Structure formats: structure tokens, C-alpha cells
Amino acid sequence: MYRKSLILATTLLLLSFSAFTMADDAAKAPLIAATTQTASVTATAQPAVPPVPINAGDTAWVLVSAALVMLMTPGLAFFYGGLVRKKNMLSILMQCMAALAVVSVQWVLFGYSLAFHPGNGFWGGFGWFGLKGVGFEPYADYAGTIPHQAFMIFQAMFAIITPALIIGAFAERMKFSSYLIFLVLWSTFIYDPIAHWVWGVGGFLKNMGALDFAGGTVVHINAGIAALVSALVLGKRKGLSSPIPPHNLPFAVLGAALLWFGWFGFNAGSALAANGLAVSAFVATNTAAAMAALTWAVLDWMTVGKPTMLGVITGAVAGLVAITPAAGFVDVFGALGIGILVSLVCYFMVAFVKSKLGYDDSLDAFGVHGIGGIVGAIATGLFATTAVNSTGANGLFYGNPKQLLIQAIAVGCTLAYTLVGSFVLFKLVDLVFGLRAKEKDEVIGLDLSQHHESAYTLIE
């Protein structure tokens, strides 16, 4: 009875929201018509405004960057896949590729509109539904030298990989059908609003002056907090009596290398032009990743007696996460500082806090992406300098303590909304469809039980 009531209430809520949207569009129609008539009269009296020129170099760089970011999702699949047990390798690949397919469709239908159409501070609405009005001319509020659709498809790749990051926390135990439903709901009601808050015209965190160059808040804090929620809601994996070693560390290394490679598009591409800022972001990205990898190796050496390959790639990813919000605002010394700081904090979370608190964040999605994103967002408020990006702001170390406060507010708002919203969505999907795979399916492995396939043909 309770479940039926919940379904009915959810359906009514969505119908009410749709009716409100259509009514709002209808109310605007006469005004739009009047404006169009006025514009046509004015057009006869004034010469046409010449089209905004498109810069071929900028467009090419953004399209290449979009392809680089797209490659990060298969890279993530190999990174995560190598870390799980071999009976679940294929399920990780499938979940990541499903995100690539499902969110791509959601994005062009209404996700981009919700995130980037000029809005009232929460989200953008449906004004660009089905990419209506998103054409080949530049949209100056986002990128003035590339086609609007180039900006749209670049941002699509961010929307795709963000929910895929959450997989690292619930790996090896979530039903694929429930994952697909959660994927659509989370992208629509969590990712799209937060992307609008931080990057969209009218977003309240953007208007407040929060700095997030390439997605430390929108992508990593967002996904990392949702990952923690998923680990708590689903509980621990079956048969987890001790840490599970990677079944294929070379696959994980390959995935990490693809992530590092793709991250140049993620961060340097966020300059949205082939210019000096893109170069600065590229250098900062590589520097922070390298420094974080070295720091993690030293920490391993000090605590377990030897540097580990797993530690190096984990540190590199943590560095890439933390530099993401700061890449276009900090110099090389800021990148070095962020690389050291994030490895220290994330190592402590992964090696000590997780085992102490007992939650099963399977592949440290929260410990690396959530915590790393928080470190990066706060560190942006420390190391940012207008000497690198005149459109940004100075941080605390350059005489502007207010920026640190703004960054903390952005982190707090994102954390709170994602924490509550993700919990509600997980519980909703669990109540209606059930989140967790059956115990026998977990024992067999999700490759066979969910997909009737196997990653390997080896005989046990």
C-alpha cells in the first residue's frame, strides 16, 4: 500500500511539474509573439546585425576536448573494472557504457536545457528542449567563438562521466535495471540543477562568484557524496571479510592512464578556446597529477614499506580530481601544493577513516572523488590568482579571504543537496524496484547473473 501511494505521489508530482512548465510556456507565448512582431518592424528600419564569427581553432580544440572527455568513461570502466573481482569485470564495463548511451540521449532531449538554459537560479527549464534554439552560432554567455552545439556536446561528456563515477561505491552489488532508472533520475534531478547553479546563466552559485573551472564541485563532489550515500544504502558486499585485491591491476593502470590523458580535455578544454589559458590549465593538470602520484607513493613507502602501483594510480587520480576546479585559476606552484595536499587528505580517508567507520566504498569513489573534490574546491579559494585568469578571482593567499568563504558555501550547498537528493532517489528506486542484486546473483557474479556474459573464458 505504501509503495503504491509513493508511486502515485511521484507520478502526480511529475505531472504537476509538466503542467506548470506548459502553462508557463503558454503564458509567455503572447509576449514572444508581440516581441517577434516588434522585432520584424524594427528589422525593416535597421540593417541586419552581422553573424558572430566562429574561430576554427577554438572550435577544433573544443571538439577534440569533447572526444578526450568521452574517452574518460571507457577509461573509468577499465580503471574500476581492474579493481573488482573478475566475476564482476563485465558488469562494470556495462554500467559505464550504459551511462555513455543513456545520458547522451537524456542530455540532448532535456538535460542540457535544464543545466544551461538561462534560469531562475535552480535550473534552466525546458526552453532548449530537444536542442531547440541550440544551433551553430556562438552563444556568447558561454563561449563566444565556437558554435553553441560544440559547447553543448563538450558539456555532455561531463554529464556522462559524473554518474559513472558513483559506480565505484556500489560496485558488485546493484541490479542493472535499477541502475538504469537511477541513472536517469540522478542525472535529471541532481546533476542538472547543480550544473546550473555553478555554470548556468542565472545560477545562484555562479552569481555568488564561486569558482569551478572544470567540475570539482559539479562533477566530483556531486558524484562523491552520492557514492557515499549509495554505499550506506546498499550496505556491504557479500563475503567481504578483508580488503579485496584487484583482479587485474594492469587493466586498472591502463584505465588510469586513459583518465589522465582524457583529463587534459576535461580541464584544458574548459578554457573553451585554443589560447594561453588552455595551456596554463594543461600544465597545472599534469603537474598536480604527478605531484599527487609521487606523494601517495611516498606515503605508501612510509606506511607499508614499499611504494605500490595501485597507490601511484590512486594518487594520480586524486590529483586530477583536486586540480579540476582550480586548473584555470592557479599557477604551477598552486598545482604542486594542491597535489601534495589532496594525497595527504585522501590517503588518510582511504587508509584509515574508511576502515575505522566500516562503510564499503568499494573502489574509493567517495574517498578519492568526493574528498578530493572538496579539497580542490577549498584549495581554489586559497591558490587562485588573477595573474593566471583575469576573469577569476584572487584567493586567500593573494589577499582575498572572501573567496575562500564563497568556495566553502558552494561546497556546503552541493554537499547538502546531493546528500539528501541522492538518498531520496536511492530509497525511491529501492522501494519500487529494489536496488540490490539477489545474494545468489552476487555470489555467482554480476557478469553472469545480470548480463549472461563473462569477461573471461578461464577455467577456475
N, C-alpha and C positions, 0 to 999 in steps of 0.2 A: 504493500500500500504506500509506504513511504517512498519507495523507488518510483512508482507511477506518478506520485504527486510531484516529485522532483523533476521528472521528465516533462510533465505538463507545465510546471512553472518555468522551466528553461525555455520550452517552446513558445510560451506566451511572451516571455521576455524578449526573445529574438524577433517575434512577430511585431511586438510593440515598437522595438527599435527600428525595424524595417519601415513600419508605417510612419514613424516620426521622420525618418530620412526622406521618404517620398513626399510627405506633407511639406517638409522644409524646402525640397526642390520645387514643389508646385507653387509655394509662396514666392519663391524667387523668380519664377518664370515670367510674370508680367514685367518685373523690373528689368530682367535680362532683355526682354523684347523691346521695352522702351529704350534701353541703353543702346541696343543694336540699331534701332531706327535713328536715334540721335547721332550715332557714330556714322551711319550711312549718309546723313545730311552733311555732317562735318567733313566727311571724306570728299564730297564733291567740291568743297570750298578750299581744301588744303591739299598739297602734294602728298603722295604716299610716302610713308617712312621706309627708308631702305632696310632690307633684312640685315640682321646682325651677322657679321662674317663668322664662319666656322674655321677654327685653326686646325689644320690637318695633323700637325704634330701632336697637339694636345689630345685630339680625338683618337689617334692611333695609340698613344700611351694609355689612355683610359680603357680602351678596348682590350689591349694586351694585359693590363692590370686586372680587368674583369676575368679574363681567361686564367690568369695566375691564381686569383682567389678561388675560382671554380675548382682548380686542381687541388686546392687545400682540402676539400671534402673527401675525395678518394684518398688523399694523403692521411687524413684523420682516420679513415677506415683501416688503413694498414697499421697506423700507429696504435690505435685501440685494439685492432684485431690480433696483432702480435703479442699483446699483453694478456689476453684472456686465454682460457683453456681451449685446446684445439677443437673440441666438440662444439664450440660457440663462435669459431672464427667467421664462418659464412654469415651468421646472423648479424654480426657487427657490420660486415660489408653491405648486407642488405639494408640495414637500418640507415646507414649513411647514404646509400644510393637512393633510398626512398625519400630521404629529406631533399636530395637534389631534384627529384622529379616532382614531389608534392608541392614543395614551397615555390618552385619555379612557376607552377600553374597558379597557385594562390596569389603570388606576387603580381603577375600581370593582370589578373582579374580584379583584385581589390586591395591586396596588401600594400602595393606602392602608394595607392591613393590614401589609405589610412595613415601611412607613415609620413608622406611628404606633401600631400595637398595642403595648401595654407589652411590652417585650422584655428581652433579656439584655445589651444593650449593642451588639450588632452590627446586628440588625434585629428587627422586631417579630413575625415569624412569620405564620401564616395564620389566626389566631383570628378575624379580621374578614373572612374570605374572602367575596366576593360581598356585602359590606356587612352581613353577619350581625352583629347587635348594634350596628350603627351606625344609630341611629334619630333621632327628632325631639326627644328630651330632651337637655339640655346634657350634655356630658362635661367635668366640672369641671377635670380636669387640663390641658385645652387651652383651653376657653372656657366660662365658667360661665353665660353669659347668652344664648347662641344655640343652636339645635338642632345636634346633633352632625353631621348631614348638611350643614349650612351650612358648618361648619368643613371638612368633607371636600371639598366641591366648591370651596371657596376654595383649598385646597391643591392640588387637581387642576390648577388653572391654572398653578401654579408648575412642577409636574411636566411639563406640556406644553411650556412655552416653553424649559425648560432644554436638552433635547437639540436643539431647533430652533436654538439659538444656535450649536451646533457647525457647522451648515451653512456658516457664514461662512468656515470654514477650508478645507473641501473642495469649495467651490462650483465648478461647471462640469466636474467630472470623476468623480463617483461614480455607479455604477449605481443606479437607483431601487430595484430588487428587493433589492439588498444593503443599501441604506439602510434599508428597512423592517425587515429582520432585525436589523440593528444597533440600530435604534431600540428594539425590544422588549428585546433583551439588555442594552443600556446602561441603560435605564430601570429594569430589574429588578435588575441586579447592581451598578450604580454609584450611580445617583441614590437609589434607595430606601434602601439602607443608610446613605448619608451623611446623608440627611434624618433618619433615625432617630438617628444619632449626635448630631446637633446639636439637633433639636427634639423627638424622641420620648421618651416616658416610659421611663427606663432607658438612654437613650443616654449613652455614656461622656463625650462632649464636653459635653453638656448638664449632666451631673452634675459635671464639672470646673469649670463656670462660664463656658464660652465664650459670648460674646455675638454673636448674629447675628439682628438684629431681623427682617429680611425676605429673607435669602437671599444675602448676599455670599459666604459660604462654600458653602452648599448649591447655589446656582444658578450664580454667576458664576465662582468659582474652579474649581468642578467642570467646568462646560462649557468654560471657557477652556483648562484643561490638556488635556482631551480633544480640543479643537480643534487644539492644537499637535501632539498625537500623530497626529491624522488627516493633518495637513499633511505630517508627516515620513514616515508610512507610504505615503501615496499619491504623494508626490513633486509636482513642479511641473506646472502646466498646460502643455498643448501650445501652442507659439507664443508663449511668454511671454519676449520679449526685452527688454521695457521695461514700466513700470507701465501698466496698462490703465485709461483714464479711464472714469468712469461713463457708461453709455449713456443714462441718463435721471435726471439729478440732481434734477429736481422730484419724481419718484417717491420718491427717497431722502429728500428733505426731508419729504414727506408721511408716509413711514414713521417718520421720527424724531419728527415731531410727534405721531403716534399713540402712539408709545412713551412720550414724555414725559407725554402725557395719561393713558395707562394706568398709568404708574408711580405715580400718586397712589393708585390702588387697591392696587398692589403693596406700597407702603410704609405709607401711612396706614391701609390696610385691615388691615395686620398688627397694629394695636392691638387688633383683634377686638372693638371697641366704638366707639360714636359718642361719644367723650369728648375730654378735653384732650390725651391722648397722641396720638390720631389727628391732631389739629390740629397739634401740635408736629412730628410726622413729616411731615405735608403741607408745612409751611413749610420744614423742613430739606431736603426733597427738591427743592423748587423752587429754593431758594437755592443748593444745591450744583450743580445742573444749570446754572443761569445763570452762576455764577462760573466753572465749568469751561469753558463755551462762550466766555466773554469771554477767559479765559486762553489758550485754544487759538487764538483769533483774533489775539491779541497775538503769540503765538509764530510764527504764520504771517507776520504783518506783519514781524516781525524777521528771519525766515529766508528768505522768498521774496519779500518786498517788498510783498505785498498780503494782506489778510485774505480767506479763501475760505469759500464757503458749505459746502463739504464739511468744512472744518476746524471750523466752528461746530457742525454737527450731530454730528460725531465727538466733539468736546469735551463737548457736552451729554450724549451717551450715556455717555461716560466718567464724568462727574459723577454721573449717575443710578446707574451701577453702583457707584461707590465709596460713595455715601451709603446704599446699601441695607442693609448690616449695621449702620450707625450711626444710621439715621433716628430710631429711638425712644429713643436714648440721648444725643444731643448737642444743644446749643443752636445758635443761629443762627451764632455765631462759629466753633463747631466745624464747621458745614456750609460756611462760607466757606473755612476752612482746608483742608478735605478737597477742595473744588472746585479750589482752586489746586494743591494737591499732586498730585492724580491727573492733571491735564492735563500738568503738567511731566513726570511719570514716563512716562505713556502716549505723549506726543508723542515723547519720546526713544526709546522702544521701537519705535514705528511708523515714525518718520522715519529713524532711524539704525541701530538694532540689527537690525531685520528685513533690511534691505538688506545689512548687513555679514555676517550669518550665512547669508543666502541661502535661507531657508525660504519657502515660498509659502503664507503665511497669507492667503488670497485677499482677505478683507474685514476683516482685523484682528480676528478673533474672540478670538484669544489676546492680542494687543496691547492691546485695549480691555477685554474682559470678564475674561480671566484675570488680567492685570496690574492692571486697575482693581479687581477683586475682592480681590486680595491687599493693595493699598494701602488699600482701605476697611476690611478686617478688621483690619489692623495699626493704622490710624488710630483705629478704635473703641477700641483699647487705650490710645490717647493722649487722646482728647477726651471719652470717655464720662463722664457725671456723673449722680449720683443725684438731683440737683436737677431733672432732666428726667424721670427714671424711677426711682422708689424701688425697683423690683423688679430693677433692673440692678445696675451696679457703677460705681465711680469708675475712671477711667483714670489713666495716669501723670501727666498734667498736673493731676490733682486728688488727688494724694497716694497713688496705688495702683499702684506699678510691677508688682506681681504680675499685674495684669490684662493688661498688655502681653505678659508671658510666656505666659499662657494663650491669648491670641489667636494668638501665634506657633506654639504647639503645635497648635492647631486647624487653622491654615493648613498646617503641615507634614504632619499626618495626612491631610488631604484631598488635598493635592498628591500625596503618595506613593501613596495608594490609587488615585486616579483615573489617575495616570500609568501605573502598572503594569496596573491592571484594564482601562483603555481600550486599551492596547497589545495585551493578550491578546485582547480581543474583536475588535479590528480584524483582527489576524492570523488569528484563527479564522474569521471571516467571509470573509476573503480566500482562505484555504486551501480552504474548502469551496465557496464560491460565486463568488469573485472580486469585488474591490471596485471596480476602476476600469473605466470605460466603455472600449470599444474606441477606438483612435486615430481611426478614420474617424467614429465617433459624436461624439467631441469636436470634430472639425473641422466637422461638419455642425451641431453644437449639440445639447444635450440636450433642447431643446423638441421637435424633430422625431424624434430618434433614440430617445428614451425614452418619449415621450407621443404622438407623431404629431399634434402640435398646434403652433401658433405663436402667440406673443403679439401679433404684428403682421402686417398684410397688405400691408406696403410692398414695392415692387419695388426690388431692390438697384440 
